[in-house]
Amino acid sequence: MTSLGRSLAAWPALEGGSLPPRIDHERGVWGKVPGSSSDFRWIAASSAFPRRERIEQQLVLGSEDAPRTATHWRSLGELYVAMATYASPAADAAGRSGFLEKQIFTWRRAAAIPATLGAMALLPRVAQTNAGIWWDRRGSFNGEDPLLLSPQDHAPFAVSLGELEETVETGFSELETTVSEESLAAFYARLIAGHRAVPLDGLAAPLGPEALAALLLPLPRDVADRLSVAGWLPSRRAGVESLQSCWNATLGGEAPVAPATEPTPEHQERGRRLARAIFSRNPAPTSGRPLRSVPAPERRPVQLALWGASAAGKTALLAQLYLANLGNRSNTYDAYPAPASRDFFRNMRDLIRKERKFPSATGLEAEPVEYHFQHRATSRGVSLRLEDRAGSASTSFGSASTDLTEAMNQHRRHLTEANGLILLFDPTAQGDTLYSQVLSTLESLFHERTGKDPRPIAVCLSKADLLIRTEADLQRATENPDDFVRRHDKMGLADLLGHYCTLFRFFPVSAAGVRVRYGLVESVVFYDNELSPRIGPGGSPVNVMEPFAWLLDEVTKAA
């Protein structure tokens, strides 16, 4: 077992918990078999799925005649259920369709594992399921027996601290934008007062799986371990008694359950503290204990500066520095966004991961991007502050229009005072233009610092996915990044940098990343109907953390 990080372990629902080496689960599908005249049944199931325990009777969601995509979490003693509902593609013998189908993961919890941890791991996974698991085999039914799911259909999986942290971040972000703190406080007050089938007022659509799991975090562990939450009622009729027998909370739907009597003032005050914990992302209001949500820096903040020409990909790199690090246990450092940068990362996550778009050009005003890093081996904390500035403020230090002068002066000061530099350039730019941009910047820094620059400088070749064409290229780019870039340096950048700098290293980076399929390496970037570049699925960013980790190692070594 692995202990939970400080920021996770501080939440009451995870108190005293640990991270299991893997999570084993069984899987079943409940719904209508195509062309059948029979009622709902088990369509498919893994060999050890507990269908003979009649768990379908414990998963009732009302009349279930208004299908809706949603997730649900059910506590059944030592057995827990993560469930996804959606409209079935099947039509029965009479040609009727629009039935509700349920994908069900069951998990038997060990005593040391908080139920909320299981919800955080299982709900996002079950939310990705659909009827495709059985649809292609719909002609293979034999009597009333369900189709047998293979072990690959419910393979055990490992859960990383990074994945859980991202789930919490995503869940909190959604709750902040979809419900008010007042309605959340009323919801918690009714829950702790013992009400059943409690709705979440003002919810216009089902919460995502991460937000549903995040609702459990501020609750005491003994409460959270026993809680059952229906994410949405896909029903026109409630069936109040059956819902109250199954669910502590029924968050919303076509026929939400009417609230019971008002909670006492004491319960209302506790509800306000629980809601405040969610909106402040701080469990302290629930227990009085201070939260250290990010590692505390041991020394004065490290200042790194980022230089890059227009369209070199600075904003995408800064965003992926955090996003690509989540769940990646191979990196030397963990990266945590500071509260001041929360909006930046929330917007970038939605843009890159949901909309599959690249960030638009940055404005002249610098947007500070703050991180806290923690070295995984030594636990040493380092604060890092960068500025995301427009490429036009980075491009040249030798000449500029009046509109850019102030922005460039600020940027020059930041570059001069920083402990280390990241120089980012686009290999697709015209060679002479790029060379002159780099030369102008290095000359300016040389005169500002009155001599050869002794600071560590990470020189990044952006959009490296365009240069990585084979698995051998990918291996060289990740295992020996400096050599990879030098092999592609057709402009003499290494000689130029050596003339002005004493310590530098090259890194090929790609915020979009590459995808390896059937032994072939592919860029995931494609162009939509408007000829705008988009980010396809399945890509792994290349060397996003590595230049920053190298700089931090060098800077802290010298400190």
C-alpha positions, -999 to +999 in steps of 0.1 A: +000+000+000+011+036-008+002+065+015-019+093+001-003+126-005-008+154+021-033+173+001-055+142-005-051+127+030-063+160+045-098+154+032-120+137+058-134+111+034-099+099+028-087+100+063-064+072+073-065+057+038-038+043+016-034+037-021-038+001-032-014-014-057-043-021-080-081-021-081-099-053-092-135-051-103-162-071-120-184-058-148-220-063-159-245-047-183-282-045-175-308-036-201-328-048-231-317-075-255-324-065-291-355-081-306-365-096-273-400-097-259-387-103-224-382-077-197-349-061-187-321-086-179-284-090-177-270-085-212-234-092-204-213-100-173-178-110-162-175-145-147-174-134-111-200-106-114-225-109-085-256-110-106-271-138-085-271-114-056-299-095-074-280-062-071-302-048-099-329-044-072-306-021-053-299+002-083-335+014-090-337+050-104-374+055-105-395+046-135-364+048-157-384+059-187-364+091-195-329+078-204-300+102-196-263+098-195-251+100-159-230+083-133-240+069-099-223+055-068-239+028-046-227+014-012-238-022-005-219-031+026-184-043+015-195-042-021-195-009-040-211-001-074-200+025-099-227+028-125-232+046-158-266+050-174-274+060-210-300+054-237-298+018-251-294+013-289-316-017-287-352-021-299-375-048-285-396-073-304-423-046-308-399-022-323-399+001-292-367+018-283-354+045-259-347+021-230-323+028-202-291+007-201-267+004-171-230-003-172-220-016-137-186-020-121-186-038-087-157-035-063-151-052-029-133-027-007-105-036+017-108-020+051-078+003+046-091+018+014-116+046+017-147+042-004-143+077-018-110+066-033-128+038-052-154+064-064-126+087-076-110+058-095-141+039-108-166+066-117-145+083-144-138+048-159-173+036-159-184+069-174-164+060-206-183+028-212-211+022-237-230-006-254-201-013-277-189-039-252-217-062-263-233-048-294-211-065-320-220-099-303-258-093-302-265-123-323-248-146-299-273-148-270-281-183-257-313-183-238-313-162-207-276-164-201-257-131-204-228-128-228-195-136-210-171-106-208-134-114-212-108-106-185-096-077-208-131-061-204-126-056-167-088-057-163-074-046-129-058-012-130-034+009-110-043+043-097-017+070-092-017+100-069-015+122-099-047+107-114-065+112-081-053+148-078-065+155-113-099+140-105-102+162-075-092+193-095-117+185-123-145+178-098-140+209-078-139+230-110-172+216-122-189+221-089-178+257-087-193+264-121-225+244-119-239+249-084-240+277-059-224+274-025-258+280-009-274+251-026-244+229-018-247+239+019-284+230+019-276+196+003-250+187+029-272+199+057-299+175+046-275+146+042-260+149+077-295+154+091-302+118+079-326+127+050-328+102+021-329+108-016-316+144-011-316+165-042-290+191-051-310+223-059-303+242-091-286+213-109-296+217-146-278+186-159-260+155-145-227+162-129-196+146-144-181+116-126-153+136-111-177+161-095-198+133-081-168+118-065-156+152-052-189+157-033-179+129-009-145+145+001-156+169+029-178+143+046-165+123+076-151+090+064-176+068+083-204+088+065-187+088+031-180+051+032-217+044+035-231+070+011-250+062-021-255+089-047-277+087-078-263+113-102-295+118-121-330+103-121-338+092-157-375+090-148-408+108-152-421+092-120-400+092-088-411+062-068-402+079-036-401+049-013-378+028-035-355+057-041-352+065-004-345+029+003-316+029-022-301+063-022-289+089+003-289+115-025-306+118-059-290+149-073-315+158-100-336+146-128-371+148-144-388+139-111-365+149-082-376+139-047-392+167-027-371+177+003-381+165+038-384+189+068-358+216+072-325+206+090-318+220+124-296+252+127-267+230+138-270+208+107-273+239+085-241+254+100-223+221+094-236+221+058-222+256+053-188+244+065-188+214+042-198+236+012-171+262+021-145+234+021-154+225-015-155+261-027-122+270-009-107+237-018-096+235+018-108+208+042-099+230+072-135+243+077-147+207+083-122+198+109-103+228+121-070+214+107-050+235+084-045+223+049-012+224+030-026+219-004+008+223-021+044+216-008+058+246+011+089+260-005+120+257+015+139+286-001+131+319-018+111+314-050+130+304-081+124+327-110+125+311-145+119+332-176+105+319-209+114+334-242+098+324-274+088+338-308+051+342-319+034+308-325+062+289-309+038+272-285+046+289-251+011+289-237+005+252-246+038+243-230+030+261-198-004+244-196+009+209-204+037+213-179+010+207-153-016+187-172+009+161-187+026+156-153-006+144-136-004+107-131+031+105-146+053+088-119+084+088-141+091+125-136+115+138-110+092+165-098+055+168-089+040+201-102+012+218-084-005+250-097-006+279-072-041+293-064-034+324-084-030+303-115-061+281-110-082+299-136-054+296-162-051+258-158-089+253-157-093+272-190-063+254-206-076+220-194-110+225-210-095+240-242-068+213-247-085+181-233-122+188-240-123+211-270-090+197-285-078+231-294-045+249-291-044+281-270-049+314-289-022+340-291-013+356-258-020+393-253+006+419-244-002+418-207+019+391-190-002+364-174+018+350-144+018+313-142+029+300-108+039+265-098+050+247-067+073+218-074+083+190-050+112+167-057+099+132-054+131+117-040+141+144-015+106+160-009+123+194-013+099+221-024+106+249-049+084+277-059+084+287-096+069+318-112+069+323-150+052+349-172+032+339-203+038+369-226+029+375-262+054+363-287+056+399-301+071+410-267+096+382-269+106+383-305+132+410-306+150+432-281+167+453-307+137+471-322+100+475-315+070+496-322+059+521-295+030+499-285+054+470-276+081+490-258+068+488-223+059+451-226+094+444-240+111+464-212+093+444-186+101+412-204+138+422-206+140+428-169+124+394-162+148+376-185+177+394-169+168+388-133+157+351-137+177+323-122+174+303-154+160+306-189+138+285-213+143+295-249+116+281-271+118+283-309+098+268-337+118+247-361+092+254-389+101+291-388+122+306-416+158+299-407+173+334-411+144+349-392+148+325-363+186+328-361+183+366-360+157+365-332+179+342-311+210+363-318+192+396-309+180+382-276+214+367-267+232+399-276+208+420-255+212+396-225+250+397-229+250+435-226+224+436-198+245+412-177+278+426-189+294+393-199+288+357-208+257+343-192+265+317-165+229+307-158+214+274-169+195+278-202+171+251-216+169+255-253+136+239-265+128+229-301+090+231-301+066+211-323+091+182-321+063+159-332+071+171-368+107+157-364+099+124-347+090+100-374+101+066-361+102+048-327+140+052-329+135+089-332+112+089-302+136+069-281+165+092-289+144+123-283+134+112-249+165+094-237+191+118-252+172+150-260+203+172-263+218+149-290+185+147-309+183+185-313+220+189-322+214+164-350+186+186-363+205+219-358+210+232-393+215+269-383+245+266-360+225+274-328+248+253-307+278+274-317+258+306-312+247+297-277+282+285-268+295+320-277+271+338-253+263+311-226+283+288-204+256+262-195+229+252-218+211+220-230+188+213-259+153+196-255+129+186-283+094+193-269+059+188-281+029+199-261+005+180-285+026+149-285+028+118-307+009+086-308+025+051-314+003+026-332+013-007-347+049+003-346+043+037-364+048+071-348+021+097-357+016+133-349-018+138-333-022+173-348-049+176-375-067+204-392-104+210-390-128+223-417-117+258-410-080+248-414-074+254-377-050+230-360-066+207-335-052+180-311-063+145-317-067+118-290-042+093-278-011+116-279+017+116-253+034+150-249+072+149-254+097+163-229+073+188-213+086+185-178+122+176-186+136+211-194+120+225-163+133+196-141+168+201-155+167+239-148+154+233-113+181+208-106+208+232-118+194+262-100+189+245-067+224+229-070+239+263-073+217+278-045 
